[in-house]
Each structure stands twice: as structure tokens, then as C-alpha cells.
Amino acid sequence: MKLQEVNYQYKKSPEKALENLSLTFSKGKLNIILGENGAGKTTLFDLISGALKRPSGFFNMLPQEDICYQQQTFSIPMTLKGDDYVKLFLNTERKKETTAVEKMKNNLNDNDYEKLNRLRKMRMGDMSVGERRWLLVRTICLLDRKLHIFDEPTAGLDPNAREEVMRTINSMVDKDRYVLMSTHILHELENVDCDIFFINKGELIFQGSYQEFVAEDKDRNPNKAFQNLLVNKGASNHG
């Protein structure tokens, strides 16, 4: 999948959400989109997924039936039980729900297996935000799609749940699937084979591996590297 000099501007907005943005995503690696809030990450995901009408400059895009997009916010009835929620998603696979649920159970450790059983009996409204997000991500990871997009999937999760979700997402990466993800928790990328695309005000200011990213700081601190890139390259792009 490739973007070549993509521009996008919302109606009534004085500035472009994306400006001359060129990216090439790869299969076999986790593609990470970084940037401040409002940098254009979600707009990019909305365009790639087809949630927004794409302008010119998008090449080799996939049809919507081959895409699974986990958005930051999602509206579901709070009276729905976790078990119904899992079935709702897994039934889109045109498979027997029990087969997919068994597959989900087989990929969980003991603690997460216990959590799944507990959450499937609860109403969504009785779960914490982190529990709902954990259930969502773990469920949609089972869907067989050629492109998975995760918009801040570990936001609001405790450290154990965050590590498990990252392990699951990383395990999805293969030569036949694109996996895109945004995050603000930079340390979780340390042991992940990924390509990083850093967007600032709709423009690309960095592209490279995690090791190249942390090299932007003398102490190899990812949070400081993030800040340094904003100050140095972000400022120069808009100077």
C-alpha cells in the first residue's frame, strides 16, 4: 500500500489535515504511526480504511471487506453482555462462533483466559474502559482480514493487559497481511520489529526503525526522541 503526495482538508477547516504525505507500508512488519494529538493519524486511518472518501494519491488500497479497523471510540449498547459482543464480531467471519471462541481461548494465558470468562458474563456498561478495549482488541485480532488497523489499542490498559495486547497484535504480522497501529506509549515498541512513520501537522517528519527512532536522543529514550523530532524536524518543516 502506498500514499504519494496525499493532501486532505476537512470542509470549513483553515488548514490541511494531511499535506503532501508520502508513505509506503509493508507486510511482514508492524507499521507504526506516531504523532501528537491532532497530527493527522486518525484522519490517515479513516482514509486508508475508506471511512472517509480518499483523494488522489492512494495506490494498492484494499476493499473494505478486507479491512478491520479498531477505532479509538466505538458505540455499543452498554446492556450488551461480553459474550454477545464477542459473537457479534466473530459472526462476521461466516464461521461457527464456537470455533473462533475456542481459537481465542487457545491463544490466552491462564490469567487472560480467566479474564475472558469473567468479561463474557458481564454487561459492557459494567466493564472498565480498559476491559472493554481489551475485549475488543482480542476479539478483532481473530478476524481474518488482509489489513488490520489499530488506533491506540493499548490506551487505558494496565501493564499486563498492554503487554498481552501488543504480543497478540505483533503475532498477526505476516507476509500476507498489513498491520497498522498508532500509539503514545513508546516503550512498548522496544521489542517489536516495526517501521515507524512520525507525522506532525499532517506531514511526515521521520521514517525508520525503532532503533533509528531512539537514536534521535543521546540516551536513547523514546519519549525524548519524540520531543527532539518535534523540535528539530517538526519546526524546520513549518519554519
N, C-alpha and C positions, 0 to 999 in steps of 0.2 A: 504494500500500500504506500502511495506516495502523494505528498502535497507539494505543489510547485507555485510559489508566489501567490498564496491564497490571501485574499482580503475579505473581511466581513465586517459589516457595520449594522447595528440594530437601528430600526426606524426611531427617529427622534433623539438618537444619541449623537452628540457632537464629535465623538471620537470613534475610531475603528476598534473593534474588539480583537481582530486579528489583522496584522499588517505585513504583507509580503512574506508570509510564513511558508517556509520550505522544509519538509521533513520526509524521511523515508523510514518506515517501520519494518522490523524484521521478525520473521518467525524464528523459533528456537531460542529467543531471548525475551526477558521481561522488558517491555518498553515503558519507561517511567517518565511521566510529565511532572515537572516541578514548576513552582512559581508562587508568588504571593496570592492572597485572595484577590480576585478581580483581575488576574493576569491574563485570563482567556482560556484557562484549562477546560472548564465545563463547556464553554462555547465550542471549543475544539471537539470535545467528545460528542456534543449534540450534533455537530455537523457530520462527523465520521459515522455516527450511528444512524443518521437520517432523521433524527428528531427535529432538526432544522433543515430547510432546503439548502443544499450545497451550491455555492457559487462555482465558477470555473476554477480549475487548478487541482481537482481531486482525480487521482488515477488509480485504477485497480481496486476500487471500492467494492465491498461485498453487499449483497442484497440483505434487507432487514431480517429475513428469516434465518440468516446465518449469523446473526449478531445477538449477543446477550449483553445488556447494558445495565450495570448496577449504579443507579443514581444516588446522590447524597440523600435526597429526600424521596419518600415514597408514601403514597396514601393507601392504607388498607383499613378495613373495619377493625376497630380495637376490640370488638367482641369475638373476632375470629380466633379460634384456637391454633396453637402452633402446628398441630397435626394437620389441620385443614390448610394451613398456609403452605406447608411442605408439599402436600398433594396438589395444590393449585399450581405450583411451579412445575413439579415433576410430571404432571399430566400433559404439559406442553410437549413432552418428548415423544408422545404417542407410544409410550411403553407402559407396561404394567407398573403401577406406582410402587407395589411391594418390591419389585426388583430393584428399582432405583433407591428406595429407602434402605434396603439391605446393603446395597453398594455404599451408601453413605455411612452406615454403621460400621462396615468393614474398614473404612478409612479413618476411623476415630480411635484415639487412645481411650483408656478407661475413664479418665475424668471427663472427656468430651462426650463419650457415649452416655455417661450418666447425665450430663447437661442436656443432651438431645432428648433423652427420655423425659426429663423434667419439663423442658420447654414445650414439647409436643402436647402436654396435658394442660398448659397454661393458656389463658387468653392473651392476645397480643398486647392489650392495654395494661395487663399486669406485669409485663416484662419491662426491664430497664431498656434504655435506648441501645446500650451496648449489647444486650441479649438479643434484641430484635435484629440488630445489624449482623451479629454472629450467625444467627439462624439464616438470615437472607443470603449472606456470602457463602456459607457452607452448602446451602441448597442449590444456588445457581451455578456453583462450580461443577455440579453433576450434569448440567445441561450440555449436550453435545453440539457445540457451535464452532464456527471457524474463526470467530472473533469474540473475545470477551473483553469488556471494558469495565474497569472498577474505579469509581470516583471516590477516593478517600475511604477505602473499605475498612481500615483499621481505626478510624476515628471513633473515640468513645469506648474502645475496648481496653480491658485490663491487660497487663503484660503477657500473661499466659495465653489468653484468647488471641491477642495480637500476633504472637509468635505462631500459633497454630494456623491462623488465617493466612499469614504470609507463607507458611510452608505449603498449605493447600494451593494457593494461587501459583506459587513457583512450580509446583508439581504439574500444573496444567501446561506449562510451556513445552511445546514440541515442534517438530518441523512442519506440521500441518495446521498449526493454529497461531493466530496473533493474540497476544495478551497485552493490553494497555492498562496502566494504572497511574493514578495520582496519589500523592501523599505529602503530608507535612512532617511526618515522623522519619527523619532522615537516617537515623542509626539502624533502622530495620532493613536497610538496603545493603548493609556491610557484607553479608554473606550470600548475596543474590547476584547471579550473572545477569546483568542488565545494561541497557543503553539508556542514558539519561538525556532528556530534552528539557532545557530550562527556558521557560517563556516569561518575558517581562513586558507588560503593556502590549501584549499581542505579538511580540517579536521574539525570535529565537536568539538567545544570547550565549547559550552553551549547548554543546552536544558532545557526549563522550561516555566513557565507562565510569563506574563509581570511583575507581582509583584515580582516574583523571580529575574527577569532580573534587574529591577531598584534597588533591594536590593544590587546589586554589588557596589552601590555608597552610601555613608552615607547620602547624601542629596536627594537620590532617583531621581537624574537627569539622564534620559535615555542616553543622549549623553556622560556623564561622565562614566556611567555604561558600555557603548560600549567601550570607551577608556580603562577602567580598565580591562575589559576582554581580550582585545588585549594584554595589557602589562603583565598581570598576567598569564592567561591560554594560550594565544597565544604563548608567549615567552617560557613557560615551555614545550609546545608540540614540539617546534623546538629548544630547548636548547641544 
